[in-house]
Each structure stands twice: as structure tokens, then as C-alpha cells.
């Protein structure tokens, strides 16, 4: 990503994600090309998604790797669920607060 999100922007996005269901699941195989492809499509469709990780050894490292592979922002981690945001390249729908 070209710039980091500010703390208040991550908090805003976590609030928006509260009622969302996980759209992508990471299974026993870990982060596969299929998982990354599913995330890419979900981010294009929704911009803000939850990704459920199945019993990760290191959930923080896995969440960071998920966001890195999708070129997206990691907004938070709730249990084994990562909240990931990437604005749409042409028509962003989520307006982030500036301050």
C-alpha cells in the first residue's frame, strides 16, 4: 500500500466491519493461491472484508501475510478473524475520515 492508515482510520474501519461475516476462510493448508484469489475478489467487491483463519500457529503473522499478499491494510484482529481493507482502484466506496 502506498500509505499507512492512521489509528483513527483503522478504528473507523473496525467499526464498519463489526456486522460483517467472514467472506474468506484460511483452512489447514494455510495461505494458498486460492485464498489470495478469493481475497482479491472480495476486496474488489467490498473493499472491507473479514478473513477467518483456522487455528493459525501465529495469528498476527498470518494476518500480516494475508494483508501483504493482497496489497491491503490490516485494520485489526478479533480472535482468529482478520479485518482487511483495500480501497477500490477506480471507484472507492468507503470514505475514510481525515482526522
Helices and strands as residue ranges (DSSP letters): H 7-17, E 24-26, H 33-46, E 48-53, H 59-69, E 73-78, E 81-85
